[in-house]
Every structure is written in structure tokens, then in C-alpha cells.
Amino acid sequence: MIKRHIFKDIVRFYNESNKALLITGARQVGKTYTIRQFGESGCIV
């Protein structure tokens, strides 16, 4: 598993906000991978 710096920011945003999060960026940098990792990790409180 690759550790991505954005993962902890996504977890913090999810815990502090009830707004939607839009992830944008260049192709093939791990956006989908990070979101899937977040969903599978059980970090959802």
C-alpha cells in the first residue's frame, strides 16, 4: 500500500465538515486509488 499525503487531509476534512469534497488533479496521480483506500479503511466516523 502506498502512503499518500492527501489521505490524512481527506480524513480530517470528512470529520470536520459535512460538505462535498471534489478531488481534481492531473491524470494518473492516484485520485481514485486514494478515494477507494479511504472507503475501505473504515475511517468514516
N, C-alpha and C positions, 0 to 999 in steps of 0.2 A: 504494500500500500504506500502510495506517495503522500507525504505530508504537504499540504498546500497552506500557505499563509492566510488565504482568504477564508478557509474553513472556520477558524475561530471568530472571524468577523461576521460570518453568516449566523453562527450560533448566537452571538451577542445581539445582533440585530433582531433575530427571531424572538429572543427572550425579552427584549426591551420594547418592541414595537408590535403593533397589530396591523401595520401597513404591508402592502405588497412589495416584494423585492424583485427588481429587474436586473438581471445579470447580463452585461454586454461585454464584448471584447473581440479580439481577433480570432480567426479560425484556429482550431486545434491547440488551444491553450489549457483545456481542462474544465471548461464551464459545466458541461453535462456531467462529467465524472464527479466533480465536486458536489453538485446538487444530489446526485444519486448516493454518494457517500454520506451526505448529510441525512438523507431519508433513511438509509439503512442503519445509521449509527445509533438511533434511539435518543438523540439529543433533544428531541422535541419534548418540551415540558408541558 
